[in-house]
Amino acid sequence: MSVVADALRPQWVHGLNDISRKPSGGLAAWTTAQGYAVSKQLQKKSCELYVADSNPLLQAYAYDCTRMAIAAFESLDGISRQPALPKSVAWLALRVYYSAFFAAHALLRMCGTSCTQLDAPEAVAVTSVASMFGMYNGTSLSCGLYKCTYDPPASILKCEAIGDSSHRGTWRIFREWLAEVALQVEQPCYPGMSKDNARVATLLRTICKHLCTSPATDGGWLSHLRNMINYRHMYSAWYPYADRPGYYEGLHDLVSKWKDDPITLTIWPSSDRHLQQFLETSLAIVAILRVMVVDMASRCSKGYSFHKYGAIAVLNRLAV
């Protein structure tokens, strides 16, 4: 097992590894089911939900986690040079970006944090429960993207509006999570502390650094570069490939790196190789997800892990 999986295992949200059946609904569905109490006065853009029975919530986390992991792995399947347009790298970059975006969502959920869109049905459900428990103060919960963090010891799910777009908001939350985890794995009292923890912390900080490449200092650089390729057709990614740098010839060869041990991966730091930096950063995130999924799937004490019905099944089909 990768030292990355060993170092990040204590970050798992408690109990998620023991979810053993195929989950059937995510956090939004759990919210509308109203199996919780509102434990604090409701605010327009935040709420605290008391969770007496953790299993349905963990099932929801498992469902969202595995669908995101499946999307991350499936997005990388079949990427190859096209005979008619062998220099084309636009869809290579876009597919790798979305794989990393889905992987970031899955990693956050494995560790108890979800970036979830709460629309009208969910907002109405929370507001209704708040009223039922005397926590409605005349302000209904607003719709939008929320950071939902589960604290098992306190039995509380805390939801706070992110106040940003889906991609920019998710990358900011993910970057903050990486930075926090990097600090934790270096602590002398950290469970399972070993000489490899410093290497893992360095890897996480390296990813953080690249996520904050100018001008996206908030962690959204991958999204920024994706937009430059997708909407402005920058970086010579589309035909006729004007001013195409020589290093582009090897970009397709990088894709398989998501199958490697993430601790062995490097990210090119040069400012004149933006696409290489973009791909290597994205693939490192997916590689971390892969080893964490495999590790969690092997540590289910109640039968088959939920991962085996989804993400592991996809990895098996991909012969990874």
C-alpha positions as CSV (number, residue, x, y, z in Angstrom):
1,M,0.0,0.0,0.0
2,S,1.2,3.5,-0.8
3,V,2.6,5.6,2.1
4,V,0.1,8.2,0.9
5,A,-2.8,5.9,1.8
6,D,-1.2,5.1,5.1
7,A,-0.8,8.8,6.0
8,L,-4.2,9.9,4.9
9,R,-6.2,7.0,6.4
10,P,-6.8,8.8,9.8
11,Q,-8.5,11.5,7.8
12,W,-11.4,9.2,6.8
13,V,-14.7,10.3,8.3
14,H,-15.4,7.8,11.1
15,G,-17.5,4.9,10.0
16,L,-17.4,5.5,6.2
17,N,-15.1,2.5,5.5
18,D,-17.7,0.2,7.1
19,I,-20.5,1.1,4.7
20,S,-21.0,-2.2,3.0
21,R,-24.1,-2.1,0.8
22,K,-24.6,-0.3,-2.4
23,P,-25.7,3.3,-1.4
24,S,-28.7,4.7,-3.2
25,G,-28.9,8.4,-2.5
26,G,-26.6,11.4,-1.8
27,L,-26.5,14.3,0.6
28,A,-29.2,16.2,-1.2
29,A,-31.6,13.3,-0.9
30,W,-30.7,12.8,2.7
31,T,-31.4,16.5,3.4
32,T,-34.9,16.3,1.9
33,A,-35.6,13.1,4.0
34,Q,-35.4,15.2,7.1
35,G,-33.8,12.6,9.4
36,Y,-32.1,15.2,11.6
37,A,-32.8,18.1,13.9
38,V,-31.7,21.7,13.5
39,S,-29.6,22.4,16.5
40,K,-28.9,26.1,16.1
41,Q,-30.8,29.1,15.0
42,L,-31.2,28.9,11.2
43,Q,-29.3,31.5,9.2
44,K,-29.8,32.5,5.6
45,K,-26.5,30.9,4.5
46,S,-25.7,28.4,7.2
47,C,-27.2,25.7,9.4
48,E,-26.2,23.1,11.9
49,L,-28.0,19.7,11.8
50,Y,-28.0,17.3,14.7
51,V,-27.6,13.7,13.4
52,A,-28.9,11.1,15.9
53,D,-28.4,8.2,13.5
54,S,-25.2,8.5,11.5
55,N,-25.7,5.5,9.2
56,P,-28.1,7.2,6.7
57,L,-25.7,10.2,6.5
58,L,-22.7,8.0,5.9
59,Q,-24.7,6.2,3.2
60,A,-25.3,9.5,1.6
61,Y,-21.6,10.4,1.8
62,A,-20.7,7.0,0.3
63,Y,-23.1,7.4,-2.6
64,D,-21.7,10.8,-3.5
65,C,-18.2,9.7,-3.0
66,T,-18.4,6.7,-5.2
67,R,-20.2,8.4,-8.0
68,M,-17.5,11.1,-8.1
69,A,-14.7,8.5,-8.0
70,I,-16.3,6.6,-10.8
71,A,-16.5,9.8,-12.9
72,A,-12.9,10.6,-12.1
73,F,-11.6,7.2,-13.3
74,E,-13.9,6.8,-16.2
75,S,-13.0,10.2,-17.6
76,L,-9.4,9.0,-18.2
77,D,-10.3,5.9,-20.0
78,G,-9.5,5.8,-23.7
79,I,-7.6,9.1,-24.0
80,S,-5.2,8.7,-26.9
81,R,-3.8,10.5,-29.9
82,Q,-6.2,10.8,-32.8
83,P,-4.7,9.6,-36.1
84,A,-6.3,12.5,-38.1
85,L,-5.2,15.2,-35.6
86,P,-2.3,13.8,-33.7
87,K,-1.3,17.2,-32.3
88,S,-4.7,17.8,-30.7
89,V,-4.4,18.1,-26.9
90,A,-7.6,20.2,-26.1
91,W,-9.8,17.3,-25.1
92,L,-6.9,15.5,-23.4
93,A,-6.6,18.6,-21.1
94,L,-10.3,18.9,-20.6
95,R,-10.9,15.3,-19.7
96,V,-8.0,15.2,-17.3
97,Y,-9.3,18.4,-15.7
98,Y,-12.7,16.9,-15.1
99,S,-11.1,13.8,-13.8
100,A,-9.2,15.8,-11.2
101,F,-12.3,17.9,-10.4
102,F,-14.4,14.8,-9.7
103,A,-11.4,13.3,-7.7
104,A,-11.3,16.4,-5.5
105,H,-15.0,16.0,-4.7
106,A,-14.5,12.3,-3.9
107,L,-11.5,12.9,-1.6
108,L,-13.3,15.6,0.3
109,R,-16.3,13.4,0.9
110,M,-14.1,10.5,2.1
111,C,-12.8,12.8,4.8
112,G,-16.2,14.2,5.9
113,T,-16.5,17.3,3.8
114,S,-18.9,17.8,0.9
115,C,-19.3,20.6,-1.6
116,T,-23.0,20.2,-2.3
117,Q,-25.6,22.2,-4.2
118,L,-28.6,22.7,-2.1
119,D,-31.6,23.7,-4.3
120,A,-35.1,24.7,-3.4
121,P,-36.3,21.2,-2.1
122,E,-33.3,20.9,0.2
123,A,-33.5,24.5,1.5
124,V,-37.3,24.1,2.1
125,A,-36.7,20.8,4.0
126,V,-34.1,22.3,6.3
127,T,-36.2,25.4,6.9
128,S,-39.2,23.2,7.7
129,V,-37.2,21.2,10.2
130,A,-35.9,24.4,11.8
131,S,-39.4,25.6,12.3
132,M,-40.4,22.2,13.8
133,F,-37.6,22.4,16.4
134,G,-38.0,26.1,17.2
135,M,-34.9,27.2,15.3
136,Y,-36.6,29.2,12.7
137,N,-35.9,32.9,13.2
138,G,-37.8,34.3,10.2
139,T,-34.9,33.6,7.8
140,S,-35.2,30.7,5.3
141,L,-32.1,28.8,4.2
142,S,-31.0,30.1,0.8
143,C,-30.2,27.9,-2.2
144,G,-26.6,27.6,-3.4
145,L,-23.3,25.7,-3.1
146,Y,-22.6,24.6,0.5
147,K,-19.6,23.3,2.3
148,C,-21.1,20.5,4.5
149,T,-18.8,19.1,7.2
150,Y,-19.7,16.2,9.3
151,D,-18.3,16.1,12.9
152,P,-19.0,12.5,14.2
153,P,-18.1,13.1,17.9
154,A,-20.5,16.0,18.0
155,S,-23.1,14.3,15.7
156,I,-23.3,17.6,13.8
157,L,-23.4,18.4,10.1
158,K,-22.4,22.0,9.6
159,C,-23.4,23.6,6.3
160,E,-22.0,27.0,5.2
161,A,-22.6,28.7,1.9
162,I,-19.4,28.8,-0.2
163,G,-20.4,32.0,-2.0
164,D,-18.6,31.1,-5.3
165,S,-19.1,29.1,-8.5
166,S,-19.1,25.3,-8.4
167,H,-15.6,24.9,-9.7
168,R,-13.9,27.9,-8.1
169,G,-15.6,27.2,-4.8
170,T,-14.7,23.5,-4.8
171,W,-11.1,24.1,-5.6
172,R,-10.7,26.7,-2.8
173,I,-12.2,24.2,-0.3
174,F,-10.0,21.4,-1.6
175,R,-6.9,23.6,-1.4
176,E,-7.7,24.5,2.2
177,W,-8.2,20.9,3.0
178,L,-4.9,19.8,1.5
179,A,-3.0,22.5,3.4
180,E,-4.7,21.5,6.7
181,V,-4.0,17.8,6.1
182,A,-0.3,18.5,5.3
183,L,0.0,20.2,8.7
184,Q,-1.6,17.3,10.5
185,V,0.4,14.5,9.0
186,E,3.6,16.1,10.2
187,Q,2.6,16.2,13.8
188,P,4.7,14.0,16.0
189,C,1.7,12.5,17.7
190,Y,-0.1,11.8,14.4
191,P,-1.4,8.2,14.4
192,G,0.9,6.0,12.3
193,M,3.6,8.6,12.2
194,S,6.5,7.5,10.1
195,K,9.5,8.9,8.3
196,D,7.3,8.9,5.1
197,N,4.8,11.4,6.5
198,A,7.1,14.3,5.7
199,R,7.2,13.1,2.1
200,V,3.4,12.9,2.0
201,A,3.1,16.4,3.4
202,T,5.5,17.7,0.8
203,L,3.4,16.1,-2.0
204,L,0.2,17.8,-0.6
205,R,1.9,21.1,-0.3
206,T,3.3,20.8,-3.9
207,I,-0.2,20.3,-5.2
208,C,-1.4,23.3,-3.1
209,K,1.3,25.4,-4.6
210,H,0.4,24.5,-8.2
211,L,-3.3,25.0,-7.5
212,C,-2.4,28.6,-6.5
213,T,-0.4,29.4,-9.6
214,S,-1.0,33.0,-10.7
215,P,-3.5,34.4,-11.3
216,A,-5.6,31.9,-9.3
217,T,-4.1,32.4,-5.9
218,D,-7.2,31.0,-4.2
219,G,-6.6,27.5,-5.5
220,G,-8.5,27.7,-8.7
221,W,-5.7,27.6,-11.2
222,L,-6.8,24.3,-12.8
223,S,-10.2,25.8,-13.4
224,H,-8.6,29.0,-14.8
225,L,-6.5,27.1,-17.3
226,R,-9.4,24.9,-18.2
227,N,-11.4,28.0,-19.1
228,M,-8.5,29.4,-21.2
229,I,-8.4,26.2,-23.2
230,N,-12.2,25.6,-23.4
231,Y,-13.5,29.1,-24.0
232,R,-10.6,31.1,-25.3
233,H,-8.8,28.3,-27.2
234,M,-5.5,29.2,-25.7
235,Y,-2.3,27.3,-25.4
236,S,-2.2,26.0,-29.0
237,A,-4.5,23.2,-27.9
238,W,-6.8,23.4,-30.9
239,Y,-6.1,23.3,-34.7
240,P,-4.0,24.8,-36.3
241,Y,-1.8,24.5,-33.2
242,A,0.1,27.7,-33.8
243,D,3.3,28.2,-31.8
244,R,3.1,24.7,-30.4
245,P,5.9,24.1,-27.9
246,G,8.0,21.0,-28.4
247,Y,7.1,19.5,-25.0
248,Y,3.5,19.0,-26.2
249,E,4.6,15.8,-28.0
250,G,4.8,14.0,-24.7
251,L,1.6,15.2,-23.1
252,H,-0.4,12.1,-24.0
253,D,2.2,9.9,-22.4
254,L,1.5,11.6,-19.0
255,V,-2.0,10.2,-18.7
256,S,-1.0,6.8,-17.3
257,K,0.6,8.5,-14.3
258,W,-2.7,8.3,-12.4
259,K,-2.1,4.6,-12.1
260,D,1.3,5.2,-10.3
261,D,2.0,5.5,-6.6
262,P,1.4,9.2,-6.0
263,I,4.4,9.5,-3.8
264,T,6.6,8.9,-6.9
265,L,5.0,11.6,-9.0
266,T,6.6,15.0,-9.8
267,I,5.1,18.2,-11.1
268,W,7.0,20.3,-13.5
269,P,7.4,23.8,-11.9
270,S,8.5,25.8,-15.0
271,S,6.3,28.7,-16.0
272,D,6.9,27.9,-19.7
273,R,5.3,24.4,-19.4
274,H,1.8,25.3,-18.2
275,L,0.1,22.4,-19.8
276,Q,2.5,19.9,-18.4
277,Q,2.1,21.4,-14.9
278,F,-1.7,21.3,-15.4
279,L,-1.8,17.7,-16.4
280,E,0.7,16.5,-13.7
281,T,-1.1,18.3,-11.0
282,S,-4.5,16.9,-12.1
283,L,-3.2,13.4,-12.4
284,A,-1.5,13.5,-9.0
285,I,-4.9,14.3,-7.4
286,V,-6.5,11.3,-9.2
287,A,-3.6,9.1,-8.2
288,I,-4.2,10.0,-4.5
289,L,-7.9,9.2,-4.9
290,R,-7.1,5.8,-6.4
291,V,-4.9,4.6,-3.6
292,M,-7.3,5.9,-1.0
293,V,-10.3,4.1,-2.6
294,V,-8.3,0.8,-2.8
295,D,-7.2,1.2,0.8
296,M,-10.7,2.0,2.1
297,A,-12.3,-0.8,0.1
298,S,-9.9,-3.3,1.8
299,R,-10.8,-2.2,5.3
300,C,-14.5,-2.8,5.5
301,S,-15.4,-5.0,8.5
302,K,-19.0,-5.6,7.5
303,G,-18.8,-7.4,4.1
304,Y,-18.1,-5.8,0.7
305,S,-17.2,-2.1,0.8
306,F,-19.5,0.3,-1.1
307,H,-16.5,1.1,-3.3
308,K,-16.6,-2.5,-4.7
309,Y,-20.0,-1.8,-6.2
310,G,-18.7,1.4,-8.0
311,A,-15.2,2.8,-8.1
312,I,-13.4,-0.6,-7.6
313,A,-15.6,-2.2,-10.2
314,V,-14.5,0.5,-12.7
315,L,-10.9,0.1,-11.7
316,N,-11.2,-3.6,-12.3
317,R,-12.7,-3.0,-15.8
318,L,-9.8,-0.7,-16.5
319,A,-7.4,-3.4,-15.3
320,V,-5.8,-1.0,-12.8
